[in-house]
Amino acid sequence: MAIKGIEKFNNLVESFASLPTIGKKTAIRLAYYICTSNHLEGMKLAHNIENALRFIKPCTQCGALSENELCDICTDENRQKDLICIIQSPKDVLILEESNSYNGFYFVLENLEEEKIQKLISMIKKNNTKELIFAFTHSINSDTMIFFIEEKLKNLNLKFSKIAQGIPSGVNLENVDFISLHQAINFRTNIEN
Ligand SMILES: [Zn+2]
């Protein structure tokens, strides 16, 4: 039960506790730290949250997080242009980039909306893509998605592959260690058409 008379503190605890992976005890610890540490640090946190909310949006081409119309990956001339890695969340871009195991482009596909598929097709044509890598963790749902996309794109003369070893079924990419992720990308397997 929250202590009365410090509602603003309690509100801060509630905000922290509403975040993923933060339990009540950690929320209290964080709120206490913010309120008792030097003020500048707390203000900086508030400022960074505000800025992120104001300026971070999906890249209009690939759907990754960006501050501009096109993200830095989509505009990077040094990336391998004929590769697109399909992921299910913009978060997966951050994880794969952090793992340093991939140097192609990305496309975030959270669902199979026709508009999204069309966007993917125009990106494939624009980049002259040769290979699509599905970085989905294994589940019946992701297998169905892969099948559906392959069917949709079968006339584009693409090689389809999916990440391989070391990724257990039903686990999010963010919970996979970098070495396994690296192996999964490098030892990706061809999908038979
Ligand atoms: Zn992009």
Boltz pocket constraint, residues with backbone or C-beta under 6 A from the ligand:
constraints:
  - pocket:
      binder: B
      contacts: [[A, 59], [A, 60], [A, 61], [A, 62], [A, 63], [A, 64], [A, 70], [A, 71], [A, 72], [A, 73], [A, 74], [A, 106]]
      max_distance: 6.0
